[in-house]
Amino acid sequence: MILTLDGVAKLDAVHAAIMELIDEQVEGAFTSKIADEDAMLLGRKTYEEWLHFWPDSDIEPFASHINGVPKYVVSRTLKSVTWPTKGKAHLLSGDLRDGVLALKNQPGRNIGVHGSPTLVGSLIKANVLDLLRLAVFPVVAGRGARLFEEGFPPERFQLVDSLTSRSGVAVLTYKPLGRLEHAEIRAFSNQAAER
């Protein structure tokens, strides 16, 4: 998930600045992660945007990866999905948790999620996301869709890997530890107040 410093995940307004900051270290981190994936989940909006761009793209190594692996599109509104290359698209329209667990039980390596901030939030809430990888770019978007919107339930994460590139991009990998219960939130608030 690519984010700005202010947590924006929809990058239209700052796309050019983001592209300028992708150096060899950031690209290497992206490339190594996609090499471990043999399937991906996409939200409906990301799927619809990607369908009109990636099948004809020559931006490598991403075009070959995106066009070559199966894509599972999570949607309650779409009736069918398609993809014109060998990595076909499949619709995942039932219960999100059940559908993802069924995919995870199939033979294979990792299932990646790219873009799709709403889907990522839903995966966290459903307790089926194993790792959350964020590339935080030193840019402020000012407005736009965020990964963690207002009202997202309190959640705890553990940092398991990090890289700061020469261009100032922080690539952070977190393991979700689960929802914070009200007692934990109150205890944390009390500790902060005592300081």
Buried (B, 14 or more C-beta within 10 A) or exposed (E): BBBBEEBBBBBEBBEEBBEEBBEEBBEEBBEEBBEEBBBBBBBBBBBBEBBEEBBEEEEEEBBBBBBEBBBBBBBEEBEEBEBEBEBEBBBBBEEBBEBBEEBEEEEEEBBBBBBBBBBBBBBBBBEBBEEBBBBBBEBBBEEBBBBBEEEEEEBEBEEEEEBEBEBBBBBBBBBBEEEBEEEEEEEEEEEEEEE
